Amino acid sequence: MNLKGIELTALLSAGMFLSNVDGRVADEEKEILINELKSFNVTDEEAEIYLKVAIDLTVEQTVEILKAMSLEAKKYACGYLGAVMICDGDVADDEMEGWRAFSGACEFPTMTLAEAIDFWRNN
């Protein structure tokens, strides 16, 4: 997958929002957020910049950026957010509702959680 800087920032922002829906950010969620940046060959210094910008994005800005992505990138983002949600082994109802809300607001294609995560893992 090839994402532009602002798309990667919005993806990180969405992951941060979703990981905090249940009121806590588990270590596994932090790890997947950081590892996703590394999978795009982002250096530690660049990751700090991405993180600072992602923290400053509003939910509305994040949604607008993700909504403008290509269909393939939207599928990837949908799966990534699903992976963030399940990585701690505890999927709270609020997290599932958050994932569905982000998916709808960002106009992600309709996918089951399993389909979305499978696409993310394979791309």
Secondary structure, DSSP 8 states (H G I E B T S, - for coil): ----HHHHHHHHHHHHHHHTTTS---HHHHHHHHHHHHHTT--HHHHHHHHHHHHH--HHHHHHHHHTS-HHHHHHHHHHHHHHHHTTS---HHHHHHHHHHHHHTT-----HHHHHHHHHT-
